[in-house]
Amino acid sequence: MDSLQDAIRVIEQDQMDPGVLGRDVVVAAVDEVVRGTAAAYTKQSASYEQAREAAPWKWDEYLTATLLERVRSRIADGSLPLGGATRWRMLDVGAGYGRDVLRFAEEPDIEPVALENAGGFVRYLRRAQDEGRIGPDGVMVTDMRDLSVIEDGRFHCIRVHATLHHLPLVSHGLGADAAVAGFRRVLAPGGVLYVLVKSGTGVNVIDTGEGLGGRFFQLFTSASLRQLLERHSFSVVQMEEAVEPRSSGNVDWLFALAVAE
């Protein structure tokens, strides 16, 4: 695949006529999207950190509180057994420079693990690890489509905050479907999946005004996100939409909590 635009043309064709294109063609398109996204975040990892720290959004705090309350209540009522563990394990997918995983590491009942594939962000996470702010097993460097190194049912919670929308909805079980299938496998029975994605329709290259340039986004409707999660045996228990005001323009968000029954 020669460029991101070539990849998008393949993805759009596959979305219009699922399964017509060969699997290898779709694989190449998705790989190009993933490569380009990781490169963009690596190139501008410092400016992204500044943008996120300079403009925290109150809804983020609400989403975090909602997630923690849901997991803790399921543990308390026996819906999510810990099997003798003293802390519950959270996988933070697309952890970036570690703002949120470091916050979760301060909670006495959470054992967080950061998953990241952008080299620039991995350096931030390794530094935090060296400083003892993240545990020795608290950083995983891999693509969210490939969780093969993780055993079945390892995590009690998986948090995918503004990450899944960098994978397209395509055929052959690839892209977003490959990631969600992996989440379901490594999530313990009764575990909680948190997803935050950009809301809308179709795919696009969007410059969010954070110094990262244009990046690939798969936009989701409430129906398409629900269908994706239910395809992989998740039960959606909460879904909300919100609009985030930014200087570069408003951003429409879609949030879901789902349970691995």
Rosetta blueprint (number, residue, H / E / L):
1 M L
2 D L
3 S L
4 L H
5 Q H
6 D H
7 A H
8 I H
9 R H
10 V H
11 I H
12 E H
13 Q H
14 D H
15 Q H
16 M H
17 D L
18 P L
19 G L
20 V L
21 L L
22 G L
23 R H
24 D H
25 V H
26 V H
27 V H
28 A H
29 A H
30 V H
31 D H
32 E H
33 V H
34 V H
35 R H
36 G H
37 T H
38 A H
39 A H
40 A H
41 Y H
42 T H
43 K H
44 Q L
45 S H
46 A H
47 S H
48 Y H
49 E H
50 Q H
51 A H
52 R H
53 E H
54 A H
55 A L
56 P L
57 W L
58 K H
59 W H
60 D H
61 E H
62 Y H
63 L H
64 T H
65 A H
66 T H
67 L H
68 L H
69 E H
70 R H
71 V H
72 R H
73 S H
74 R H
75 I H
76 A H
77 D L
78 G L
79 S L
80 L L
81 P L
82 L L
83 G L
84 G L
85 A L
86 T L
87 R L
88 W E
89 R E
90 M E
91 L E
92 D E
93 V E
94 G L
95 A L
96 G L
97 Y L
98 G L
99 R H
100 D H
101 V H
102 L H
103 R H
104 F H
105 A H
106 E L
107 E L
108 P L
109 D L
110 I E
111 E E
112 P E
113 V E
114 A E
115 L E
116 E E
117 N L
118 A L
119 G H
120 G H
121 F H
122 V H
123 R H
124 Y H
125 L H
126 R H
127 R H
128 A H
129 Q H
130 D H
131 E L
132 G L
133 R L
134 I L
135 G L
136 P L
137 D L
138 G L
139 V E
140 M E
141 V E
142 T L
143 D L
144 M L
145 R L
146 D L
147 L L
148 S L
149 V L
150 I L
151 E L
152 D L
153 G L
154 R L
155 F E
156 H E
157 C E
158 I E
159 R E
160 V E
161 H E
162 A L
163 T L
164 L H
165 H H
166 H H
167 L L
168 P L
169 L E
170 V L
171 S L
172 H L
173 G L
174 L L
175 G E
176 A H
177 D H
178 A H
179 A H
180 V H
181 A H
182 G H
183 F H
184 R H
185 R H
186 V H
187 L E
188 A E
189 P E
190 G E
191 G E
192 V E
193 L E
194 Y E
195 V E
196 L E
197 V E
198 K E
199 S E
200 G L
201 T L
202 G L
203 V E
204 N E
205 V E
206 I E
207 D E
208 T L
209 G L
210 E L
211 G L
212 L L
213 G L
214 G E
215 R E
216 F E
217 F E
218 Q E
219 L L
220 F E
221 T L
222 S H
223 A H
224 S H
225 L H
226 R H
227 Q H
228 L H
229 L H
230 E H
231 R H
232 H L
233 S L
234 F E
235 S E
236 V E
237 V E
238 Q E
239 M E
240 E E
241 E E
242 A E
243 V E
244 E E
245 P L
246 R L
247 S L
248 S L
249 G L
250 N L
251 V E
252 D E
253 W E
254 L E
255 F E
256 A E
257 L E
258 A E
259 V E
260 A E
261 E L
